[in-house]
Amino acid sequence: MALMAAKKHSDPEQWKESYLKTFKWMVFGRSFEDKIAALYRAGKITGGVYLGRGQEAFSAALGAQLDQSGGDIFAGLIRDQAGRMAFGEPLIDAARTYLGSVEGPMKGRDGNIHRGLPSKGMPAMISHLGSLIAVVNGMLIAKRFKGESGVVGGATIGDGGTSTGAFHEAMNQAAVEKLPLVVAVANNQYAYSTKEDRQFACESLVDRAKGYGVSGYSIDGTDPLECVEVFSEAISKARSGAGPQMVVGRMLRLAGHGEHDDARYVAASAREDHFGRDCNKVAVEQILQNGWMTEMEIEQLKQRIQKEVEEATVQAQSESSPSPVKETWQAISSSDLVESENTWRS
């Protein structure tokens, strides 16, 4: 077990490819969520909308460096749009789910954030309060039973979620089993409206890594380069058999808990603090500083992404919602069983 502070950009050039990939998905996440927020305010979306604004670097850096084609797993939560897309979630799937299209992965049957494709390494979010880590543990153990090796499971959690029993049990299980798990703890300083000093008494959430017997990293979640570096190291160690890795990133949620919340409880001092800065703006500064893209190239990328977002949301809005008359409403995963029973009865 080791407890580590983040490295400080020893050689940024070696991270160029991973960084630019991460940045693209940061922009995708922000652009798509801005559009979804506008549609929500226009009354086009049923259910809540929860934005990852300010958390894109931390989320995308994990999702972009996992390997979906190689059997890795990514379990994102309500603020992980950037990470979901970086891992491989199609933009149209996200749009269809938010807009209730019957063509979406959940067929318009579930809440707009409870979506996934387990066969592609993306379990559907059952809860944002720690339960999903145990699901990833189960998927990793299943791969072990099948003789599959070299895979990594990435799971995200918020600072508030780390106070739940489900989180503690899952972390303990992962540590005992030495699972190749990377847990990304996004400490955005508020569990809804509860400040962190009312959530935990340890100096930092990363201190808990020592109690579980896992490796822990404390990083600046507003620094995209630091996020890329540290997640690369954590994923590599998990893949090589070093057991679970816990990465704690400090940042600020740059929106309310959801679009229904004006976040008036967030102190002005927190917004003005270093960790209150916008990671997307930091990314642009770092890219220009390293000469990886020009301002024009960045703007062109943003325009291309915005066009894709507009096309996906227009398409999803044009599609049908599920029909209460035609739908059988059995669980999607049990449809084969239902068909078998009907065949037997006939």
MIFI-240219 format. One record per atom (N, C-alpha, C): x, y, z. Coordinates in steps of 0.02 Angstrom, whole numbers, padded with zeros to 5 digits, always signed. Example, Ala and Ser with C-alpha at 12.3 -4.5 7.8 and 13.67 -1.06 7.14 Angstrom:
BEGIN
+00660-00284+00390+00615-00225+00390+00660-00165+00390+00642-00112+00354+00684-00053+00357+00645+00002+00394
//
This chain:
BEGIN
+00042-00059+00000+00000+00000+00000+00044+00062+00000+00024+00111-00037+00062+00174-00039+00014+00232-00042+00035+00288-00014-00002+00350-00016+00040+00401-00052+00016+00428-00107+00058+00469-00150+00025+00536-00165+00066+00587-00169+00044+00651-00195+00055+00648-00271+00023+00693-00306+00029+00692-00378+00097+00715-00401+00117+00689-00459+00178+00712-00492+00164+00778-00525+00216+00816-00540+00206+00882-00569+00237+00887-00638+00204+00859-00687+00218+00872-00757+00292+00871-00774+00325+00816-00758+00396+00811-00771+00413+00820-00845+00373+00791-00888+00385+00797-00960+00318+00797-00996+00286+00855-01002+00219+00858-01031+00214+00827-01100+00267+00828-01139+00264+00804-01208+00245+00730-01212+00266+00691-01162+00250+00620-01164+00175+00607-01155+00138+00657-01132+00067+00648-01120+00024+00680-01174+00056+00706-01226+00020+00745-01276-00039+00706-01306-00029+00645-01329-00082+00607-01361-00140+00594-01313-00124+00571-01253-00176+00557-01203-00212+00621-01183-00174+00675-01178-00203+00739-01157-00253+00764-01208-00234+00765-01272-00278+00791-01324-00340+00748-01332-00333+00683-01322-00391+00639-01322-00438+00656-01265-00409+00667-01206-00448+00685-01147-00483+00752-01159-00447+00800-01187-00475+00867-01198-00535+00864-01245-00529+00824-01297-00586+00818-01343-00649+00796-01307-00642+00748-01263-00701+00723-01227-00724+00771-01173-00678+00811-01146-00698+00864-01100-00743+00914-01136-00724+00932-01197-00764+00979-01236-00831+00948-01255-00830+00884-01274-00892+00848-01290-00940+00849-01230-00912+00831-01171-00953+00828-01111-00985+00895-01095-00945+00948-01098-00970+01015-01082-01022+01038-01134-01008+01027-01198-01054+01049-01250-01121+01013-01246-01117+00947-01236-01179+00908-01233-01220+00927-01172-01187+00935-01115-01225+00951-01054-01253+01021-01056-01218+01068-01088-01247+01136-01097-01311+01131-01138-01311+01089-01190-01370+01081-01231-01426+01048-01192-01409+00996-01154-01460+00961-01114-01490+01007-01062-01448+01049-01031-01474+01097-00981-01523+01146-01013-01508+01168-01074-01553+01213-01110-01619+01179-01126-01616+01116-01147-01677+01078-01163-01718+01065-01099-01684+01055-01044-01719+01045-00980-01757+01109-00961-01724+01166-00968-01757+01229-00951-01815+01244-00998-01812+01216-01059-01866+01225-01107-01922+01174-01098-01916+01131-01048-01968+01082-01034-01967+01022-01079-01910+01009-01112-01906+00953-01159-01881+00888-01127-01859+00891-01065-01830+00832-01032-01868+00817-00968-01888+00754-00960-01921+00731-00900-01869+00703-00852-01876+00720-00788-01827+00697-00738-01775+00750-00725-01726+00733-00684-01675+00781-00666-01618+00784-00716-01582+00839-00713-01521+00848-00753-01465+00868-00706-01411+00829-00707-01355+00840-00661-01292+00849-00702-01260+00906-00695-01205+00924-00738-01137+00909-00707-01089+00891-00749-01021+00878-00727-00976+00938-00737-01005+00998-00741-00966+01058-00754-00914+01068-00699-00850+01069-00718-00795+01076-00671-00762+01010-00654-00793+00955-00676-00769+00888-00660-00746+00851-00723-00749+00884-00781-00736+00849-00844-00666+00821-00849-00615+00857-00825-00546+00832-00831-00537+00768-00791-00562+00768-00730-00555+00710-00686-00591+00649-00715-00649+00660-00743-00689+00605-00771-00661+00580-00837-00647+00626-00882-00623+00606-00949-00554+00575-00947-00511+00597-00901-00444+00569-00896-00445+00495-00878-00494+00475-00838-00503+00404-00822-00533+00366-00881-00589+00391-00907-00623+00356-00960-00581+00349-01023-00542+00400-01039-00503+00400-01101-00445+00351-01099-00421+00334-01038-00363+00292-01034-00379+00219-01017-00443+00205-01007-00465+00136-01003-00475+00109-01073-00474+00043-01081-00477+00012-01147-00541-00030-01153-00592-00001-01181-00656-00037-01189-00647-00099-01233-00610-00092-01287-00601-00149-01333-00563-00206-01301-00523-00191-01249-00484-00242-01216-00519-00273-01156-00582-00254-01144-00620-00284-01090-00624-00244-01026-00597-00183-01027-00601-00141-00967-00673-00121-00953-00684-00094-00892-00750-00074-00869-00749-00001-00848-00802+00035-00863-00808+00104-00838-00878+00112-00809-00882+00130-00745-00946+00140-00712-00950+00213-00691-00983+00253-00733-00989+00324-00720-01052+00341-00681-01052+00400-00650-01109+00422-00611-01141+00484-00643-01176+00523-00603-01216+00578-00631-01174+00635-00659-01111+00641-00641-01069+00696-00668-01014+00670-00713-01024+00612-00743-00971+00582-00783-00988+00577-00857-01023+00627-00884-01037+00626-00955-00973+00624-00996-00924+00665-00976-00861+00666-01013-00825+00599-01011-00825+00568-00952-00793+00503-00946-00829+00448-00983-00895+00449-00982-00935+00400-01019-00918+00403-01093-00918+00464-01120-00904+00472-01192-00832+00452-01208-00786+00470-01164-00715+00453-01174-00706+00378-01176-00745+00342-01137-00739+00269-01135-00772+00236-01195-00820+00270-01225-00851+00241-01285-00926+00246-01291-00959+00281-01244-01031+00289-01251-01047+00332-01312-01087+00307-01359-01105+00348-01417-01145+00409-01397-01132+00465-01428-01168+00527-01414-01242+00518-01423-01262+00482-01475-01333+00473-01489-01367+00433-01434-01332+00386-01403-01361+00348-01347-01378+00394-01289-01332+00440-01273-01343+00487-01218-01402+00533-01234-01404+00558-01296-01458+00603-01316-01526+00567-01313-01527+00507-01339-01590+00469-01339-01616+00455-01269-01570+00441-01223-01592+00425-01155-01620+00487-01121-01586+00543-01126-01611+00605-01096-01679+00624-01125-01689+00612-01189-01749+00635-01223-01803+00581-01228-01791+00523-01197-01842+00472-01192-01858+00435-01256-01809+00431-01301-01821+00396-01364-01824+00320-01354-01870+00288-01389-01876+00216-01386-01816+00182-01420-01778+00220-01459-01720+00193-01494-01658+00191-01450-01662+00219-01390-01603+00223-01347-01587+00157-01312-01530+00154-01278-01509+00091-01246-01557+00068-01192-01594+00113-01160-01642+00094-01109-01714+00095-01135-01721+00105-01201-01786+00102-01235-01836+00153-01208-01811+00207-01177-01855+00257-01149-01889+00236-01085-01867+00181-01055-01901+00152-00997-01874+00175-00931-01814+00204-00929-01782+00218-00865-01767+00292-00860-01746+00313-00801-01725+00382-00791-01666+00399-00836-01658+00463-00850-01609+00482-00902-01536+00471-00883-01521+00459-00820-01451+00447-00801-01438+00374-00786-01490+00333-00781-01481+00262-00765-01474+00222-00829-01421+00235-00864-01412+00202-00928-01345+00167-00930-01339+00119-00976-01276+00084-00983-01281+00029-01036-01224-00001-01050-01220-00058-01096-01172-00108-01063-01196-00150-01018-01152-00196-00982-01109-00240-01028-01137-00260-01085-01099-00302-01131-01039-00265-01160-01039-00198-01156-00984-00157-01181-00941-00130-01124-00951-00157-01064-00911-00136-01007-00937-00074-00972-01001-00056-00985-01030+00003-00954-01093-00016-00915-01086-00035-00851-01146-00052-00812-01190+00008-00803-01256-00003-00803-01303+00051-00792-01297+00075-00719-01304+00140-00710-01298+00169-00643-01359+00153-00601-01350+00112-00550-01407+00094-00507-01414+00144-00449-01359+00176-00431-01360+00226-00377-01295+00265-00379-01298+00328-00358-01236+00367-00355-01207+00367-00284-01233+00322-00242-01211+00321-00172-01169+00260-00153-01128+00237-00198-01079+00186-00181-01094+00116-00206-01157+00102-00223-01177+00034-00242-01143+00009-00305-01126+00054-00350-01099+00033-00415-01029+00004-00410-00992+00023-00358-00924-00005-00351-00927-00080-00340-00976-00102-00301-00984-00175-00290-01003-00210-00355-01040-00176-00398-01058-00205-00464-00994-00215-00505-00951-00165-00505-00888-00171-00542-00846-00227-00512-00845-00232-00446-00809-00287-00414-00834-00354-00441-00900-00361-00444-00929-00423-00469-00910-00438-00541-00909-00386-00582-00890-00395-00652-00817-00416-00658-00774-00387-00615-00703-00405-00616-00692-00477-00591-00729-00496-00540-00723-00564-00515-00748-00614-00567-00801-00596-00603-00827-00640-00656-00774-00649-00710-00739-00596-00728-00685-00601-00778-00629-00646-00752-00616-00641-00687-00564-00684-00657-00584-00757-00663-00647-00772-00647-00672-00841-00652-00667-00867-00723-00675-00823-00771-00672-00843-00842-00601-00848-00868-00553-00830-00826-00483-00833-00846-00459-00772-00885-00499-00719-00884-00479-00657-00919-00434-00616-00873-00378-00594-00899-00331-00555-00859-00312-00491-00895-00279-00447-00860-00256-00385-00890-00310-00333-00900-00368-00342-00867-00422-00294-00873-00424-00250-00810-00453-00191-00817-00459-00143-00761-00530-00118-00758-00556-00110-00698-00621-00081-00688-00614-00011-00659-00644+00038-00691-00643+00106-00666-00711+00124-00638-00714+00149-00577-00777+00168-00546-00770+00237-00516-00821+00278-00523-00819+00346-00495-00866+00352-00436-00851+00400-00393-00892+00412-00334-00880+00484-00312-00930+00515-00281-00922+00581-00254-00900+00579-00182-00880+00636-00155-00858+00638-00086-00913+00616-00038-00975+00637-00052-01030+00616-00009-01042+00541-00010-01035+00511-00070-01046+00440-00077-00996+00397-00038-00938+00426-00022-00888+00387+00016-00909+00377+00089-00962+00410+00110-00985+00402+00179-01036+00346+00187-01052+00313+00132-01103+00260+00135-01073+00192+00151-01113+00149+00180-01091+00081+00195-01074+00042+00133-01112+00054+00078-01099+00019+00016-01028+00032-00009-01005+00095-00002-00938+00113-00024-00886+00075+00018-00894+00076+00084-00846+00043+00128-00843-00032+00115-00900-00064+00107-00900-00136+00095-00867-00154+00029-00882-00114-00022-00853-00128-00088-00778-00117-00089-00755-00064-00056-00683-00052-00053-00647-00106-00014-00677-00128+00040-00647-00182+00080-00643-00246+00039-00696-00263+00003-00696-00323-00038-00643-00318-00093-00639-00261-00126-00590-00253-00180-00519-00260-00155-00507-00233-00094-00440-00237-00066-00422-00309-00047-00469-00344-00015-00456-00414+00005-00444-00458-00057-00482-00446-00110-00476-00487-00170-00421-00461-00217-00390-00405-00200-00338-00374-00242-00363-00366-00314-00422-00337-00319-00452-00327-00385-00418-00270-00423-00416-00274-00489-00386-00221-00530-00436-00163-00538-00449-00129-00483-00500-00077-00480-00467-00009-00470-00491+00041-00508-00470+00110-00498-00533+00149-00478-00533+00175-00418-00589+00214-00393-00571+00288-00396-00610+00325-00433-00599+00398-00440-00647+00434-00394-00621+00465-00341-00662+00501-00293-00660+00575-00310-00716+00601-00334-00720+00672-00352-00742+00711-00291-00695+00743-00258-00711+00783-00200-00728+00854-00222-00792+00865-00236-00813+00931-00258-00836+00975-00199-00819+00953-00138-00825+00991-00076-00895+00994-00047-00945+00970-00084-01013+00971-00059-01048+00906-00076-01079+00874-00025-01124+00818-00036-01194+00848-00039-01217+00863-00099-01274+00907-00111-01257+00974-00078-01285+00990-00021-01269+01054+00011-01228+01046+00074-01208+00985+00091-01170+00972+00152-01096+00980+00140-01064+01027+00175-00994+01040+00167-00952+00981+00191-00892+00974+00164-00851+00916+00178-00833+00909+00252-00827+00965+00290-00809+00959+00360-00866+00929+00402-00925+00921+00372-00979+00886+00406-00988+00816+00378-00944+00796+00333-00948+00729+00303-00895+00682+00331-00835+00708+00342-00781+00665+00366-00733+00707+00408-00699+00671+00455-00655+00705+00502-00581+00698+00484-00565+00653+00437-00495+00646+00417-00474+00708+00378-00409+00720+00376-00384+00780+00342-00401+00779+00268-00395+00721+00237-00412+00713+00166-00443+00645+00155-00487+00640+00106-00518+00576+00091-00467+00523+00071-00411+00545+00043-00360+00496+00022-00330+00459+00082-00337+00488+00142-00312+00454+00202-00347+00387+00213-00407+00380+00186-00444+00318+00195-00411+00259+00157-00372+00275+00106-00340+00222+00067-00297+00178+00112-00262+00209+00159-00219+00171+00205-00259+00121+00246-00319+00142+00268-00361+00096+00307-00385+00036+00267-00397+00046+00203-00418-00010+00161-00360-00052+00138-00299-00026+00143-00241-00062+00119-00233-00057+00044-00251+00001+00016-00245+00011-00056-00202+00073-00070-00179+00080-00131-00138+00137-00150-00182+00199-00158-00159+00255-00133-00199+00317-00137-00160+00374-00168-00195+00415-00206-00165+00473-00240-00209+00533-00227-00179+00589-00210-00216+00651-00200-00195+00699-00255-00243+00722-00295-00225+00765-00351-00270+00826-00356-00248+00872-00398-00286+00932-00414-00333+00915-00472-00397+00907-00457-00445+00887-00509-00459+00941-00560-00434+01001-00549-00444+01055-00598-00385+01059-00647-00335+01016-00638-00275+01016-00680-00278+00956-00726-00297+00965-00789-00304+00908-00835-00240+00868-00844-00183+00901-00846-00120+00864-00857-00105+00819-00797-00117+00844-00738-00106+00804-00678-00155+00745-00677-00217+00756-00698-00266+00702-00700-00244+00647-00749-00220+00667-00808-00197+00618-00858-00138+00578-00832-00090+00612-00802-00030+00578-00776-00048+00526-00723-00087+00548-00674-00099+00505-00616-00145+00447-00633-00196+00459-00673-00239+00403-00692-00202+00353-00735-00156+00377-00777-00114+00331-00816-00075+00285-00770-00045+00313-00718-00007+00273-00671-00051+00225-00632-00109+00249-00608-00154+00207-00569-00181+00149-00610-00199+00162-00672-00225+00109-00716-00171+00058-00730-00110+00082-00743-00054+00037-00757-00040-00009-00698-00041+00019-00638-00028-00021-00578-00083-00072-00565-00145-00051-00574-00201-00098-00565-00196-00155-00616-00179-00138-00678-00175-00188-00731-00118-00238-00718-00066-00216-00685-00008-00258-00674-00014-00302-00611-00071-00296-00575-00082-00340-00518-00069-00308-00450-00063-00241-00448-00049-00207-00385-00110-00196-00342-00169-00218-00364-00229-00211-00325-00262-00143-00335-00314-00129-00295-00353-00068-00304-00312-00004-00295-00332+00046-00333-00301+00112-00331-00356+00164-00318-00346+00208-00270-00395+00260-00255-00365+00328-00273-00397+00363-00320-00375+00429-00341-00426+00480-00317-00404+00526-00275-00448+00578-00248-00430+00645-00281-00478+00674-00316-00467+00738-00349-00507+00793-00315-00474+00848-00300-00509+00904-00269-00529+00955-00323-00591+00978-00319-00618+01024-00368-00680+01057-00337-00718+01093-00377-00781+01121-00354-00833+01108-00408-00892+01090-00387-00947+01081-00433-00969+01150-00458-00961+01164-00521-00975+01231-00549-01048+01238-00571-01092+01207-00535-01163+01210-00547-01197+01187-00483-01263+01188-00483-01298+01161-00425-01294+01086-00424-01321+01056-00372-01322+00982-00370-01357+00955-00432-01409+00989-00453-01443+00976-00516-01468+01042-00543-01498+01041-00602-01521+01104-00631-01579+01134-00593-01607+01096-00546-01661+01121-00504-01633+01161-00444-01567+01162-00435-01535+01188-00375-01491+01248-00393-01500+01304-00359-01461+01364-00376-01395+01368-00339-01380+01319-00296-01315+01315-00260-01298+01378-00221-01348+01410-00192-01334+01471-00153-01294+01456-00089-01292+01393-00070-01254+01374-00010-01179+01371-00021-01155+01373-00083-01083+01371-00098-01053+01439-00080-01002+01437-00037-00971+01500-00014-00935+01535-00071-00936+01600-00070-00901+01640-00121-00826+01625-00120-00800+01612-00060-00728+01597-00054-00710+01533-00090-00756+01485-00092-00743+01422-00128-00741+01434-00203-00785+01477-00228-00786+01492-00299-00723+01529-00321-00695+01569-00276-00636+01609-00293-00571+01572-00279-00576+01514-00247-00517+01475-00230-00487+01442-00292-00424+01419-00285-00390+01384-00339-00432+01326-00365-00463+01288-00321-00502+01230-00341-00571+01248-00368-00586+01312-00370-00649+01334-00399-00641+01353-00472-00582+01344-00500-00571+01363-00570-00601+01311-00617-00610+01331-00679-00641+01289-00731-00587+01248-00766-00590+01181-00760-00539+01138-00789-00536+01143-00865-00592+01159-00897-00591+01166-00969-00550+01227-00991-00555+01281-00952-00514+01339-00967-00440+01325-00953-00427+01288-00900-00358+01269-00884-00329+01227-00941-00370+01183-00969-00347+01140-01024-00326+01182-01084-00366+01232-01101-00348+01275-01158-00282+01310-01145-00273+01335-01085-00210+01369-01067-00151+01321-01073-00158+01260-01049-00103+01211-01052-00087+01191-01124-00139+01183-01164-00129+01164-01234-00091+01219-01272-00112+01281-01262-00078+01337-01295-00007+01345-01270+00002+01337-01205+00069+01343-01175+00117+01292-01204+00093+01231-01216+00136+01177-01242+00138+01176-01318+00099+01219-01351+00100+01222-01423+00069+01162-01457+00021+01129-01425-00009+01069-01452-00065+01084-01501-00097+01141-01494-00148+01165-01540-00146+01241-01540-00172+01270-01594-00179+01343-01596-00248+01362-01572-00258+01427-01559-00324+01450-01539-00376+01435-01593-00356+01443-01655-00402+01428-01710-00421+01355-01712-00372+01311-01702-00386+01239-01702-00432+01219-01645-00423+01250-01587-00467+01236-01530-00538+01258-01546-00544+01317-01575-00611+01343-01592-00644+01299-01645-00607+01277-01693-00634+01232-01745-00658+01166-01714-00619+01140-01666-00639+01078-01632-00705+01089-01596-00711+01145-01560-00772+01159-01523-00832+01165-01570-00822+01197-01627-00877+01205-01675-00898+01138-01704-00850+01093-01719-00867+01027-01745-00906+00987-01694-00884+00991-01633-00918+00954-01579-00988+00982-01568-00996+01048-01569-01061+01078-01559-01109+01056-01615-01084+01051-01675-01125+01028-01731-01149+00957-01720-01105+00913-01697-01124+00844-01683-01176+00840-01628-01167+00881-01577-01215+00883-01521-01284+00904-01546-01285+00957-01587-01349+00981-01613-01383+00927-01655-01345+00893-01697-01374+00842-01741-01401+00783-01700-01365+00763-01648-01387+00707-01607-01451+00724-01568-01455+00784-01540-01514+00802-01502-01575+00813-01547-01564+00839-01606-01619+00847-01654-01646+00778-01674-01601+00732-01687-01622+00664-01707-01661+00631-01650-01635+00636-01589-01668+00603-01532-01738+00633-01520-01745+00699-01530-01810+00731-01519-01861+00710-01572-01837+00689-01630-01882+00670-01684-01907+00598-01678-01878+00560-01632-01895+00489-01625-01952+00478-01576-01984+00421-01580-02043+00406-01539-02024+00390-01467-02071+00404-01423-02066+00382-01353-02097+00312-01348-02083+00276-01294-02113+00209-01287-02189+00213-01281-02223+00166-01312-02296+00165-01311-02322+00121-01255-02366+00148-01212-02393+00106-01158-02438+00051-01184-02461+00057-01246-02505+00007-01276-02465-00051-01305-02408-00035-01336-02370-00087-01371-02316-00119-01328-02293-00083-01275-02238-00109-01235-02259-00165-01189-02217-00216-01181-02230-00269-01132-02201-00251-01064-02150-00207-01063-02121-00179-01002-02083-00228-00958-02068-00288-00984-02024-00330-00944-01953-00302-00946-01912-00322-00897-01843-00298-00896-01809-00317-00961-01770-00271-00989-01737-00284-01053-01695-00347-01050-01659-00357-00995-01614-00414-00989-01651-00480-00985-01716-00478-00969-01755-00541-00962-01798-00555-01022-01791-00517-01076-01835-00526-01134-01829-00596-01163-01769-00623-01164-01760-00691-01190-01798-00742-01148-01797-00732-01082-01832-00778-01037-01907-00774-01048-01932-00713-01058-02003-00703-01070-02024-00738-01135-01983-00730-01187-01998-00762-01251-01998-00838-01244-01950-00864-01205-01946-00937-01195-02008-00963-01159-02031-00925-01108-02090-00946-01070-02152-00945-01114-02158-00893-01154-02216-00888-01199-02217-00946-01249-02158-00964-01274-02153-01020-01321-02174-01085-01287-02151-01094-01224-02168-01154-01187-02243-01159-01174-02273-01102-01154-02344-01102-01138-02386-01115-01200-02362-01092-01258-02400-01102-01319-02395-01174-01344
//
